[in-house]
Amino acid sequence: MQTFDYDLFVVGGGSGGVRAARMAAQRGARVALAEVSDMGGTCVNVGCIPKKLYSYAAHYAEAFEESHGFGWVGEAPTFDWKTLKTNRAREISRLNGIYVQLLESAGVRIIKGRARLLDAHTIEVNSERFTAKNILVATGGTATVPAVEGREHVVTSDHMFDLEPFPKRLLVVGGGYIACEFASIFNGLGAQVTQIHRRDMLLTGFDNDVRGFIASEMSKTGVNLQLKTEVESITKTADGLVVKVKDQSASFTVDTVLYATGRIPNTSGLGLEAAGVAVDAAGAIQVDEHYRSSAPSIYAVGDVTARMQLTPVALGEAMVVVDQLFGPAAGKKPRSMSYDFIPTAVFTHPNIGTVGYSEADARQKFGGISVYRSDFKALKHTLSGSTERTLMKLLVEDATDRVVGLHMVGADAGEIVQGFAVAMKAGATKAIFDSTIGIHPTMAEEFVTMREPVKQPVKPL
């Protein structure tokens, strides 16, 4: 019988990899984890956590301005970019240390270096070879920049947290959630922001009402949205970066160009072919419902599979793998992963929170649906002087009365939608929503007080 150095070897120290390694070790498995960079992956180091911290920072400018309507007088403080960067770096370093501590206390061996698979059971790190009964690839994704002329002058989202100096003029290329978030953040911090997107609406895949509403709100805050526009070239000059756009005589001169046009699975140089692991055309590892690749001893979770690029999804997938390989925790059933009704948030200004189907997708899947929609000025802004509005929307399947889509654009949308996601996961109907007492006065109560559906246009005969 073949013996191995480890029961599980994890490649990648992001959210999914760390969770799998730690939980497997706690169940008695011999586990090693290889990571070439700081522990915590994209989310902790250059993603969710620092981005949310910067989003908080960006809200203060508008908060100071809005405070005057509530009787606060005086000048707002000035923003110091260096202080924000220093404090963020300190917090991220603390989180890196916590991840290391969690792994070491569970008995996981941490190997610093870039791993490469030699075969289905052998991994090489820093010229040292290790064998494992099972291997988990959790290397995440990486930002990609198209082959535009002058691409050597642009930055990706990984670089935005430590820019020096602060970009007074920022051009954001892209219309996904990363592009929209950074456009909102740097606009709030005081930059002059232009956002270019080649399509006619932002946030492809989101509900169309949400897409149109957030574009309007972002424009009101000062983001210069240029839709149906593509970059032709980027040239470095003494005055900054000159960005020419296709089919137009217009150009933009800026200090920094951020390309947020997509991410690809981080599989290059991993040795997947040698190990017999199949990938798709985009380089994503192909896995079955148990996250097993075409090589039976090799699994993959998280962004490297390009299923749904969200940290909590990677954590859930990791637990499915651990339960399958080493059994569930005492008294628990083996976990499974459902991709229905996964809530998500976009930390634009204002925030977006969403769970379930968009209106277009709901109509395609369920046929008859009823739409409930509310667009209003929040109580706070009756005194703040802000023109910000809030959007709330419910989609209900007519045949079952089940709420199948819930969308919000407004302050703290992510915090509000998380609770409703639990109800929707449990199959809550519109009748249950209607019978629930709202908390007054809050924005969240609007979801349980919308009584009349939106009248749908009559289809021509």
JOQUI-V387577 format. One record per pair of residues at least 6 apart in sequence whose C-alpha atoms are under 8 Angstrom apart, sorted by the first residue. I is the first residue (numbers start at 1). J is the second residue. D is the distance in whole Angstrom. If there is no record, write none. Layout:
i & j & d
I & J & D
I & J & D
This chain:
i & j & d
4 & 131 & 5
4 & 132 & 5
4 & 133 & 6
5 & 30 & 8
5 & 130 & 6
5 & 131 & 5
5 & 132 & 6
6 & 29 & 8
6 & 30 & 5
6 & 31 & 6
6 & 32 & 7
6 & 130 & 8
6 & 131 & 6
6 & 132 & 5
6 & 133 & 6
7 & 29 & 6
7 & 30 & 5
7 & 31 & 6
7 & 132 & 5
7 & 133 & 5
7 & 134 & 6
8 & 21 & 8
8 & 24 & 8
8 & 29 & 7
8 & 30 & 6
8 & 31 & 5
8 & 32 & 7
8 & 132 & 6
8 & 133 & 6
8 & 134 & 5
8 & 135 & 6
8 & 136 & 7
9 & 21 & 8
9 & 31 & 6
9 & 32 & 5
9 & 33 & 6
9 & 34 & 8
9 & 132 & 6
9 & 134 & 6
9 & 135 & 5
9 & 136 & 6
10 & 17 & 6
10 & 20 & 8
10 & 21 & 7
10 & 31 & 8
10 & 32 & 6
10 & 33 & 5
10 & 34 & 6
10 & 135 & 6
10 & 136 & 5
10 & 137 & 6
10 & 138 & 7
11 & 17 & 7
11 & 33 & 6
11 & 34 & 5
11 & 35 & 7
11 & 115 & 7
11 & 135 & 8
11 & 136 & 6
11 & 137 & 5
11 & 138 & 6
11 & 139 & 6
12 & 18 & 8
12 & 33 & 7
12 & 34 & 6
12 & 35 & 5
12 & 36 & 8
12 & 41 & 8
12 & 137 & 7
12 & 138 & 5
12 & 139 & 5
12 & 140 & 8
13 & 33 & 7
13 & 34 & 7
13 & 35 & 5
13 & 38 & 8
13 & 39 & 5
13 & 40 & 6
13 & 41 & 6
13 & 138 & 7
13 & 139 & 7
14 & 39 & 6
14 & 40 & 4
14 & 41 & 4
14 & 42 & 7
14 & 43 & 7
14 & 138 & 7
14 & 139 & 7
14 & 140 & 7
15 & 40 & 6
15 & 41 & 6
15 & 43 & 7
15 & 311 & 6
15 & 314 & 7
15 & 315 & 6
16 & 138 & 6
16 & 301 & 7
16 & 302 & 6
16 & 311 & 8
16 & 314 & 5
16 & 315 & 5
16 & 316 & 8
16 & 317 & 7
16 & 318 & 5
17 & 33 & 8
17 & 136 & 8
17 & 137 & 8
17 & 138 & 5
17 & 139 & 8
17 & 301 & 8
17 & 318 & 7
18 & 33 & 8
18 & 40 & 8
18 & 99 & 7
18 & 103 & 7
19 & 315 & 6
19 & 318 & 6
19 & 319 & 7
20 & 315 & 8
20 & 318 & 5
20 & 319 & 6
20 & 321 & 7
20 & 322 & 6
21 & 31 & 6
21 & 32 & 7
21 & 33 & 7
21 & 103 & 7
21 & 108 & 7
22 & 102 & 7
22 & 103 & 5
22 & 106 & 6
22 & 107 & 8
22 & 108 & 7
23 & 106 & 8
23 & 319 & 8
23 & 322 & 7
24 & 30 & 8
24 & 31 & 7
24 & 322 & 6
24 & 326 & 7
25 & 31 & 6
25 & 106 & 6
25 & 107 & 6
25 & 108 & 6
26 & 106 & 6
26 & 107 & 8
27 & 326 & 7
27 & 329 & 8
29 & 326 & 8
30 & 107 & 8
30 & 108 & 7
31 & 107 & 8
31 & 108 & 5
31 & 109 & 6
32 & 108 & 5
32 & 109 & 5
32 & 110 & 6
32 & 111 & 7
33 & 108 & 7
33 & 109 & 6
33 & 110 & 5
33 & 111 & 6
34 & 110 & 6
34 & 111 & 5
34 & 112 & 6
34 & 113 & 6
34 & 114 & 7
34 & 115 & 6
34 & 125 & 8
35 & 110 & 8
35 & 111 & 7
35 & 112 & 5
35 & 113 & 6
35 & 114 & 6
35 & 115 & 8
36 & 112 & 6
36 & 113 & 4
36 & 114 & 5
36 & 115 & 8
37 & 112 & 8
37 & 113 & 8
38 & 45 & 7
38 & 96 & 7
39 & 96 & 5
39 & 97 & 8
39 & 99 & 6
39 & 100 & 7
40 & 95 & 8
40 & 96 & 6
40 & 99 & 7
41 & 140 & 8
42 & 48 & 8
42 & 140 & 8
43 & 49 & 6
43 & 311 & 7
44 & 50 & 7
44 & 92 & 7
44 & 95 & 7
44 & 96 & 8
45 & 92 & 6
46 & 157 & 7
46 & 158 & 5
46 & 159 & 8
46 & 161 & 7
47 & 158 & 8
50 & 88 & 7
50 & 92 & 8
50 & 161 & 7
52 & 347 & 7
53 & 88 & 7
54 & 84 & 8
54 & 185 & 7
55 & 185 & 5
55 & 347 & 7
55 & 348 & 8
57 & 84 & 8
57 & 189 & 7
58 & 185 & 5
58 & 186 & 7
58 & 187 & 8
58 & 188 & 4
58 & 189 & 5
59 & 188 & 6
59 & 189 & 8
59 & 349 & 8
61 & 76 & 8
61 & 188 & 7
61 & 189 & 7
62 & 188 & 7
64 & 76 & 6
65 & 76 & 7
65 & 384 & 8
66 & 383 & 8
66 & 384 & 4
66 & 385 & 6
66 & 386 & 7
67 & 73 & 8
67 & 384 & 6
68 & 384 & 7
69 & 383 & 5
69 & 384 & 5
69 & 385 & 6
70 & 383 & 6
70 & 384 & 7
79 & 189 & 7
81 & 166 & 7
85 & 161 & 7
85 & 162 & 6
103 & 109 & 8
103 & 110 & 8
104 & 110 & 8
111 & 125 & 8
113 & 125 & 6
113 & 126 & 6
114 & 125 & 6
114 & 126 & 7
115 & 123 & 6
115 & 124 & 6
115 & 125 & 5
115 & 126 & 8
115 & 270 & 7
116 & 123 & 6
116 & 124 & 5
116 & 125 & 7
116 & 269 & 7
116 & 270 & 5
116 & 271 & 5
117 & 123 & 5
117 & 124 & 6
117 & 270 & 6
117 & 271 & 5
117 & 272 & 6
117 & 274 & 7
117 & 275 & 6
118 & 124 & 7
118 & 271 & 6
118 & 274 & 6
118 & 275 & 6
119 & 274 & 6
119 & 275 & 4
119 & 276 & 7
120 & 135 & 8
120 & 274 & 8
120 & 275 & 5
120 & 276 & 7
120 & 295 & 7
120 & 297 & 6
120 & 298 & 7
121 & 131 & 5
121 & 132 & 5
121 & 133 & 6
121 & 134 & 7
121 & 135 & 7
121 & 275 & 8
121 & 297 & 7
122 & 129 & 7
122 & 130 & 6
122 & 131 & 4
122 & 132 & 6
123 & 129 & 6
123 & 130 & 5
123 & 131 & 6
123 & 132 & 8
124 & 130 & 6
133 & 297 & 7
134 & 297 & 5
134 & 298 & 6
134 & 299 & 8
135 & 297 & 6
135 & 298 & 5
135 & 299 & 6
136 & 298 & 6
136 & 299 & 5
136 & 300 & 5
136 & 301 & 8
137 & 298 & 7
137 & 299 & 6
137 & 300 & 5
137 & 301 & 7
137 & 304 & 8
138 & 300 & 6
138 & 301 & 6
138 & 302 & 6
138 & 303 & 8
138 & 304 & 6
139 & 265 & 8
139 & 266 & 6
139 & 267 & 7
139 & 302 & 8
139 & 303 & 8
139 & 304 & 6
140 & 265 & 6
140 & 266 & 6
140 & 302 & 6
140 & 303 & 4
140 & 304 & 5
141 & 263 & 6
141 & 264 & 5
141 & 265 & 4
141 & 266 & 5
141 & 303 & 5
141 & 304 & 6
142 & 263 & 5
142 & 264 & 5
142 & 265 & 6
142 & 266 & 6
143 & 156 & 7
143 & 157 & 7
143 & 158 & 8
143 & 260 & 7
143 & 261 & 8
143 & 262 & 6
143 & 263 & 4
143 & 264 & 6
144 & 156 & 8
144 & 260 & 8
144 & 261 & 7
144 & 262 & 6
144 & 263 & 5
144 & 264 & 7
145 & 151 & 7
145 & 156 & 8
145 & 259 & 6
145 & 260 & 8
145 & 261 & 7
145 & 262 & 8
148 & 231 & 7
148 & 232 & 7
148 & 233 & 6
148 & 234 & 8
149 & 232 & 7
149 & 233 & 5
149 & 234 & 6
150 & 233 & 6
150 & 234 & 5
150 & 235 & 6
151 & 234 & 7
153 & 234 & 7
153 & 235 & 8
153 & 236 & 7
153 & 241 & 8
153 & 257 & 8
154 & 256 & 7
154 & 257 & 5
154 & 258 & 6
154 & 259 & 7
155 & 256 & 8
155 & 257 & 6
155 & 258 & 5
155 & 259 & 6
156 & 258 & 5
156 & 259 & 5
156 & 260 & 6
157 & 178 & 8
157 & 258 & 7
157 & 259 & 7
157 & 260 & 7
167 & 191 & 6
167 & 255 & 6
167 & 256 & 6
168 & 190 & 7
168 & 191 & 5
168 & 192 & 6
168 & 254 & 8
168 & 255 & 7
169 & 191 & 6
169 & 192 & 5
169 & 193 & 6
169 & 253 & 8
169 & 254 & 5
169 & 255 & 5
169 & 256 & 7
170 & 186 & 8
170 & 191 & 7
170 & 192 & 6
170 & 193 & 5
170 & 194 & 6
170 & 254 & 6
170 & 255 & 6
170 & 256 & 5
170 & 257 & 6
170 & 258 & 7
171 & 193 & 6
171 & 194 & 5
171 & 195 & 6
171 & 196 & 7
171 & 254 & 6
171 & 256 & 6
171 & 257 & 5
171 & 258 & 6
172 & 179 & 6
172 & 182 & 8
172 & 183 & 6
172 & 193 & 7
172 & 194 & 6
172 & 195 & 5
172 & 196 & 6
172 & 257 & 6
172 & 258 & 5
172 & 259 & 6
172 & 260 & 7
173 & 179 & 7
173 & 195 & 6
173 & 196 & 5
173 & 197 & 6
173 & 257 & 7
173 & 258 & 6
173 & 259 & 5
173 & 260 & 6
173 & 261 & 7
174 & 180 & 8
174 & 195 & 7
174 & 196 & 6
174 & 197 & 5
174 & 198 & 8
174 & 259 & 7
174 & 260 & 5
174 & 261 & 5
175 & 195 & 8
175 & 196 & 7
175 & 197 & 5
175 & 198 & 8
175 & 199 & 8
175 & 201 & 8
175 & 202 & 5
175 & 203 & 6
175 & 204 & 8
175 & 260 & 8
175 & 261 & 7
176 & 202 & 7
176 & 203 & 5
176 & 204 & 7
176 & 260 & 7
176 & 261 & 7
176 & 262 & 8
177 & 203 & 6
177 & 346 & 6
178 & 260 & 6
179 & 195 & 8
179 & 259 & 8
179 & 260 & 5
179 & 261 & 8
180 & 348 & 6
181 & 346 & 7
181 & 347 & 6
181 & 348 & 5
181 & 349 & 8
182 & 348 & 8
183 & 193 & 6
183 & 194 & 8
183 & 195 & 7
183 & 223 & 7
183 & 348 & 8
184 & 218 & 7
184 & 223 & 7
184 & 348 & 5
184 & 349 & 6
185 & 348 & 7
185 & 349 & 8
186 & 192 & 8
186 & 193 & 7
187 & 193 & 6
187 & 221 & 8
187 & 222 & 7
187 & 223 & 6
192 & 222 & 8
192 & 223 & 7
193 & 222 & 8
193 & 223 & 5
193 & 224 & 6
194 & 223 & 6
194 & 224 & 4
194 & 225 & 6
194 & 226 & 7
195 & 223 & 7
195 & 224 & 6
195 & 225 & 5
195 & 226 & 6
196 & 225 & 6
196 & 226 & 5
196 & 227 & 6
196 & 228 & 8
196 & 229 & 6
196 & 230 & 7
196 & 231 & 8
197 & 225 & 8
197 & 226 & 6
197 & 227 & 5
197 & 228 & 6
197 & 229 & 6
197 & 230 & 7
198 & 227 & 6
198 & 228 & 4
198 & 229 & 5
198 & 230 & 5
199 & 227 & 6
199 & 228 & 5
199 & 229 & 7
200 & 227 & 5
200 & 228 & 5
201 & 211 & 6
201 & 212 & 7
201 & 215 & 8
201 & 227 & 7
202 & 211 & 6
202 & 212 & 8
202 & 215 & 7
203 & 211 & 6
204 & 211 & 8
205 & 358 & 8
206 & 358 & 6
207 & 357 & 8
207 & 358 & 4
207 & 359 & 6
207 & 360 & 7
207 & 407 & 8
208 & 358 & 8
208 & 359 & 8
208 & 360 & 8
210 & 352 & 8
210 & 391 & 8
210 & 407 & 7
210 & 408 & 7
210 & 409 & 7
213 & 391 & 7
213 & 409 & 8
214 & 350 & 8
214 & 409 & 7
215 & 225 & 8
217 & 349 & 8
217 & 350 & 7
217 & 388 & 7
217 & 389 & 8
218 & 348 & 8
218 & 349 & 7
218 & 350 & 8
219 & 225 & 7
220 & 387 & 8
220 & 388 & 8
229 & 245 & 7
229 & 246 & 7
230 & 245 & 6
230 & 246 & 6
231 & 243 & 7
231 & 244 & 6
231 & 245 & 4
231 & 246 & 6
232 & 243 & 8
232 & 244 & 5
232 & 245 & 5
232 & 246 & 5
233 & 243 & 6
233 & 244 & 5
233 & 245 & 7
234 & 241 & 6
234 & 242 & 6
234 & 243 & 5
234 & 244 & 6
235 & 241 & 6
235 & 242 & 5
235 & 243 & 7
236 & 242 & 6
239 & 253 & 7
240 & 253 & 6
240 & 254 & 6
240 & 255 & 5
240 & 256 & 8
241 & 252 & 8
241 & 253 & 5
241 & 254 & 5
241 & 255 & 6
241 & 256 & 7
241 & 257 & 8
242 & 251 & 7
242 & 252 & 6
242 & 253 & 4
242 & 254 & 7
243 & 251 & 5
243 & 252 & 5
243 & 253 & 6
243 & 254 & 8
244 & 250 & 7
244 & 251 & 4
244 & 252 & 7
245 & 251 & 6
264 & 282 & 7
264 & 283 & 7
264 & 284 & 8
264 & 304 & 8
264 & 306 & 8
265 & 282 & 7
265 & 283 & 6
265 & 284 & 5
265 & 303 & 6
265 & 304 & 4
265 & 305 & 7
265 & 306 & 7
266 & 283 & 8
266 & 304 & 6
267 & 283 & 6
267 & 284 & 7
267 & 285 & 8
267 & 304 & 7
268 & 283 & 8
272 & 278 & 7
275 & 295 & 7
276 & 294 & 7
276 & 295 & 6
277 & 285 & 7
277 & 286 & 8
277 & 293 & 6
277 & 294 & 5
277 & 295 & 5
277 & 298 & 8
278 & 285 & 6
278 & 286 & 6
278 & 293 & 7
278 & 294 & 6
279 & 285 & 4
279 & 286 & 5
280 & 286 & 6
284 & 304 & 6
284 & 305 & 5
284 & 306 & 6
285 & 293 & 7
285 & 300 & 7
285 & 304 & 6
285 & 305 & 5
285 & 306 & 8
286 & 293 & 6
286 & 294 & 7
286 & 305 & 6
287 & 293 & 4
287 & 294 & 7
287 & 299 & 7
287 & 300 & 7
287 & 305 & 7
290 & 320 & 7
290 & 321 & 7
290 & 324 & 8
291 & 299 & 5
291 & 300 & 6
291 & 301 & 6
291 & 317 & 8
291 & 321 & 7
292 & 298 & 6
292 & 299 & 4
292 & 300 & 7
293 & 299 & 5
293 & 300 & 7
299 & 321 & 8
301 & 314 & 6
301 & 317 & 6
301 & 318 & 6
302 & 308 & 7
302 & 309 & 7
302 & 310 & 8
302 & 311 & 7
302 & 313 & 7
302 & 314 & 4
302 & 315 & 8
302 & 317 & 7
303 & 309 & 5
303 & 310 & 8
303 & 314 & 7
316 & 337 & 7
317 & 337 & 6
319 & 335 & 7
320 & 334 & 7
320 & 335 & 5
320 & 336 & 6
320 & 337 & 7
322 & 328 & 8
323 & 329 & 8
323 & 334 & 5
323 & 335 & 7
324 & 334 & 7
327 & 334 & 7
328 & 334 & 5
328 & 335 & 7
340 & 356 & 7
340 & 425 & 8
341 & 355 & 5
341 & 356 & 4
341 & 357 & 8
341 & 421 & 7
341 & 424 & 7
341 & 425 & 6
342 & 355 & 6
342 & 356 & 7
342 & 421 & 7
343 & 353 & 7
343 & 354 & 6
343 & 355 & 4
343 & 356 & 7
343 & 417 & 7
343 & 418 & 7
343 & 421 & 6
344 & 353 & 6
344 & 354 & 6
344 & 355 & 6
344 & 414 & 7
345 & 351 & 7
345 & 352 & 5
345 & 353 & 4
345 & 354 & 6
345 & 413 & 7
345 & 414 & 5
346 & 352 & 5
346 & 353 & 7
346 & 414 & 8
349 & 410 & 8
349 & 411 & 8
350 & 388 & 8
350 & 409 & 6
350 & 410 & 5
350 & 411 & 6
351 & 409 & 6
351 & 410 & 5
351 & 411 & 6
351 & 412 & 6
351 & 413 & 6
351 & 414 & 7
352 & 407 & 8
352 & 408 & 6
352 & 409 & 4
352 & 410 & 6
352 & 413 & 5
352 & 414 & 7
353 & 407 & 6
353 & 408 & 5
353 & 409 & 6
353 & 413 & 5
353 & 414 & 5
353 & 416 & 8
353 & 417 & 6
354 & 405 & 8
354 & 406 & 6
354 & 407 & 4
354 & 408 & 6
354 & 414 & 8
354 & 417 & 7
355 & 405 & 6
355 & 406 & 5
355 & 407 & 7
355 & 417 & 7
355 & 421 & 6
356 & 404 & 6
356 & 405 & 4
356 & 406 & 6
357 & 395 & 8
357 & 404 & 6
357 & 405 & 5
357 & 406 & 8
358 & 395 & 8
358 & 405 & 6
359 & 371 & 8
359 & 395 & 7
359 & 405 & 7
362 & 369 & 7
362 & 395 & 8
362 & 397 & 8
362 & 404 & 7
362 & 405 & 8
363 & 369 & 6
366 & 397 & 6
367 & 397 & 8
368 & 397 & 6
368 & 398 & 6
368 & 399 & 7
369 & 395 & 7
369 & 396 & 5
369 & 397 & 5
369 & 398 & 5
370 & 395 & 6
370 & 396 & 5
370 & 397 & 7
370 & 398 & 6
370 & 453 & 6
370 & 454 & 7
371 & 393 & 7
371 & 394 & 6
371 & 395 & 5
371 & 396 & 7
371 & 453 & 5
371 & 454 & 5
372 & 393 & 6
372 & 394 & 5
372 & 395 & 6
372 & 450 & 7
372 & 451 & 8
372 & 452 & 7
372 & 453 & 5
372 & 454 & 6
373 & 391 & 7
373 & 392 & 6
373 & 393 & 4
373 & 394 & 6
373 & 450 & 8
373 & 453 & 7
373 & 454 & 7
374 & 391 & 6
374 & 392 & 5
374 & 393 & 6
374 & 446 & 8
374 & 450 & 8
375 & 389 & 7
375 & 390 & 6
375 & 391 & 5
375 & 392 & 6
376 & 389 & 6
376 & 390 & 5
376 & 391 & 7
377 & 387 & 8
377 & 388 & 7
377 & 389 & 5
377 & 390 & 6
378 & 388 & 8
378 & 389 & 7
378 & 390 & 7
378 & 443 & 7
381 & 387 & 7
381 & 388 & 7
389 & 410 & 7
390 & 408 & 7
390 & 409 & 6
390 & 410 & 5
390 & 411 & 8
391 & 407 & 8
391 & 408 & 5
391 & 409 & 5
391 & 410 & 7
392 & 406 & 8
392 & 407 & 6
392 & 408 & 5
392 & 409 & 7
392 & 446 & 7
392 & 447 & 7
393 & 405 & 8
393 & 406 & 6
393 & 407 & 5
393 & 408 & 6
393 & 447 & 8
394 & 403 & 7
394 & 404 & 8
394 & 405 & 6
394 & 406 & 5
394 & 407 & 7
394 & 447 & 8
395 & 403 & 6
395 & 404 & 6
395 & 405 & 5
395 & 406 & 6
396 & 402 & 6
396 & 403 & 4
396 & 404 & 6
396 & 405 & 7
396 & 429 & 8
396 & 430 & 7
397 & 403 & 6
397 & 404 & 7
400 & 429 & 8
401 & 429 & 5
401 & 430 & 6
401 & 431 & 7
402 & 427 & 6
402 & 428 & 6
402 & 429 & 4
402 & 430 & 6
403 & 424 & 7
403 & 427 & 7
403 & 428 & 6
403 & 429 & 5
403 & 430 & 6
404 & 424 & 7
406 & 417 & 8
407 & 417 & 8
408 & 417 & 8
416 & 444 & 6
433 & 447 & 7
433 & 448 & 5
434 & 448 & 5
434 & 449 & 6
434 & 450 & 8
434 & 451 & 8
435 & 448 & 8
436 & 448 & 6
437 & 445 & 8
437 & 448 & 7
438 & 444 & 8
438 & 445 & 4
438 & 446 & 8
438 & 448 & 6
438 & 449 & 7
439 & 445 & 6
